[in-house]
C-alpha cells in the first residue's frame, strides 16, 4: 500500500461531493489527475450533467479524455465546487500552490467557489510553511521584482525547464520560486509580495478549504473538515 493507493481511494470517495447540474473547478497535479479520471467514469455511470473549468492544459487534456464537458471561465460567474491539490498545507489550513505553474487560474477559481476540496498526501502537511513560494511575475518586471522580493527577505530563483529556458505560464508570465525560510505569518507575507510591481499572483492561498483529504502511506486516507 502507498500514497498512490490512498489517492486512488480518496478520489473515489470525493465523488460524493459531485452533484448533478453543477459547475466544477478542476485543479492540476497528481491528486487532481486521479480525481478527474474517476469523475469521467462516475458522471457517465450516473448519467449526470456536470460542467467543468480546467486550470491548465495538462488537466484539460485529462478531462477531455475522460469525456467531461468543459467550459471556459468567462462562461460562468461562480464555481460550485473546486477539486484541487496543494504543495503544502500548514497548521492553519493555508496552502502553498503553484508547483505546476497554474497558481493564477487556481486562485481565481478558488476565490469564486462555494466549496473547496483539497487532496494531498501526508508529506504535504506541515506546522509552518518551509517550502519555496511560487510567485508569478510579468516578464517586464523580471529584474525589478526580483530586487524588491529580495528586499522583503526572499531569495527568488527563476523557474526553468530543460536546457535552462525560463518556465512560461499559460498566461505568458514567468515564475520565481522564492525561499523565505520558515513562514509563520503567511497572510502578511502574501500581502507584502502582492505589493511588488509586476507580481501577478502569489502561491500562498489563505482561503481555508472546506474539506481536506489527507492520503496516508498505508494506503488509507483521512478527511479533515
PEFEN-V945164 format. One record per pair of residues at least 24 apart in sequence whose ideal C-beta (glycine too) atoms are under 6 Angstrom apart, sorted by the first residue. I is the first residue (numbers start at 1). GAP is how many residues later the second one is. Records with the same first field share a line. If there is no record, write none. Layout:
I=GAP  GAP
This chain:
1=217  218
3=118  212  214
5=214
6=209  210  213  214  215
7=24  27  208
8=26
9=212
10=109  203  205  211
11=24  27
12=26
15=27
17=64
20=28  29
21=28
22=58
23=28  53  56  57
24=28  57
25=28  54  57  84  88
26=26  28  33
27=28  57  58  79
28=27  28  30  31  72  74
29=56  71
31=54  88
32=27  52  53
33=29
35=48
36=26  27  30
37=29
40=26  27  28
55=47  50  51
56=46
78=34
79=30  33  34
80=34
81=34
82=27  28  31  34
83=34
84=34
85=34  35
86=32  34  38
88=36  38  41  43
89=35  36
90=36  38  39
91=36
93=115
94=92  112
95=110
96=33  35  107
97=106  108
98=36  105
101=68
103=31  33  98  100
104=32  67  96  97
107=94
110=97
115=95
116=93  94
117=94
118=91  94
119=94
121=94
122=92  94
128=54  56
129=54  57
130=52
132=45  46  47
133=45  70  71
134=41  43  69
135=41  43  58  64  67
136=33  37  39  64  65
137=37  39  61  62
138=35  60
139=35
141=57
145=51  53
148=48
149=29
152=40
153=27
154=24  26
155=24
173=27
